[in-house]
Amino acid sequence: GAGVSQSPSNKVTEKGKDVELRCDPISGHTALYWYRQSLGQGLEFLIYFQGNSAPDKSGLPSDRFSAERTGGSVSTLTIQRTQQEDSAVYLCASSFGGLAGGDNEQFFGPGTRLTVL
Amino acid sequence: AQSVTQLGSHVSVSEGALVLLRCNYSSSVPPYLFWYVQYPNQGLQLLLKYTTGATLVKGINGFEAEFKKSETSFHLTKPSAHMSDAAEYFCAVRSSASKIIFGSGTRLSIRP
């Protein structure tokens, strides 16, 4: 596929359970970003990976959130002990270069809609 | 610090009418500015961007935006709305090597 893919497209879970969200970036893109889009809100930056550098985790809302990127490609966002306020659409994006290239276009995946009951 | 303000969370126009979506930004250094569009149940798609040079930027689907430094604005316009333009539009700003900051979005509805 040519674009960013995310799985699952929808996830319903019970409060307190852990969830894993997956992102497959565009092949060759070195930068990968996670955002959260809550109902009626803009996009909230969560975490940024660039190559082999340490990720920028400054947007993670709590220590229940973590992410990893294996082999510089696929990324997994993990939310532990989910809460109802975690319900949102989680968007992944990738770009050819990182933040140093200020106008590097980010290509977005379709998102994962997470519902915590 | 960077910030983006989109005036109007919901804009409704008639088909064929002018579309104007407002965006004001705050940045301590010359910014890069973006408009993204999100169609229902789809991911965000870049509509247009301003980096340097010409301040009037043309994008896809007949949209354009003008960077006005004196007004710290980057409003999005389209002369004649089409039903297919109904979507959520996000303005975004980034400066230098900082993260991209998105506005809260404006939902555009088109009346027949």
Interface residues (C-beta under 8 A of the other chain):
Chain A: G3 V4 Y35 G40 Q41 G42 L43 F45 Y48 D56 S58 G59 L91 A93 G98 L99 A100 G102 D103 E105 Q106 F108 G109 P110 G111
Chain B: V4 Q6 S9 Y32 Y36 N41 Q42 G43 L44 Q45 L46 K49 T51 F90 R94 S95 S96 A97 S98 K99 I100 I101 F102 G103 S104 G105
